[in-house]
Amino acid sequence: MNIKNLIMKSSLLLSALFISMILALAVHSVAFAANADTTYGEDDNSTYGATENAPNNSDEVTGEGGYGFRLTFDGEDGTLNSTVRILIVLTVLSLAPAILIMLTSFTRIIVVLHFVRAAIGTQTSPPNQILVGLALFLTAFIMWPTFTAVNENALQPLDRGEITMEEAIEQAELPFRQFMYGQTQTKDLNFFCEIADVTYTEYDEVPFNILVPSFIISELRTAFIIGFLVYIPFIVIDMVVASVLMSMGMMMLPPTTISLPFKILLFIMADGWNLVIASLVKTFY
């Protein structure tokens, strides 16, 4: 019963509040209608319309069709440089992940780092964030000459207005082509050229849409070869530990539980991170 009484009292209170709001709005509307009959313009302080300092003090409507808005540019030929730049920036930002992954050394680095973690058997250590961050900084280190060439030959001249957008795209494509040519295997390039029915005598004649997938396939092949070489010493440790446990009759004990500390010890004693990173970076030079 107490709950019912509380609900009834709350309903009555809300109804009263709603009715009072309606009455207040009604009173306000009547007052506004009464004041609407007042004539403005009887004194200087209440004068509406154009003033002496207004852009159009003649009260004339400019433009056609009754509209008084015009958009003009400085000079005879107006350009939309700022708008085009914003569009380009948004386009590059939307395509930045694909450009970073597909046109740089990021693919090979991140695949090899994941192979290293899987070979050691530490599951989530180092975590994915650490591996991706390390791969990003290594990519920036390896691709710095390419990024510098793009900035000097394409972005800065375009910003100064010395070249057109089409010329800037061509100049930005050249450094990436030079980088990808050195990492792309000929058989992968010929494979995609055969599918697309394209013939070439020089690498510069290869279309960019054929060079990119050829480069990606070559990067994946190289990364898996490096990953296989990284796996070999850790597999040997797993085999030795499994053989020892079998000879001792400990068949219920997982070999990975015993081999994991030995693999971490081997990786530390061999300065594994230095070896992996140094060898990985040198593959691009």
Secondary structure, DSSP 4 states (H G I P E B T S, - for coil): -HHHHHHHHHHHHHHHHHHHHHHHHHHHHHHHHHHTTPPP-SSGGG--S--TTSTTTT-PPPSSTT-------SSSS---HHHHHHHHHHHHHHHHHHHHHHSSTHHHHHHHHHHHHHHHT-TTSS-HHHHHHHHHHHHHHHHHHHHHHHIIIIIHHHHHTSS-HHHHHHHHHHHHHHHHHHHS-HHHHHHHHHHHT---SSGGGS-HHHHHHHHHHHHHHHHHHHHHHHHHHHHHHHHHHHHHHHHTT-TTS-HHHHHHHHHHHHHHHTTHHHHHHHHHHHTT-
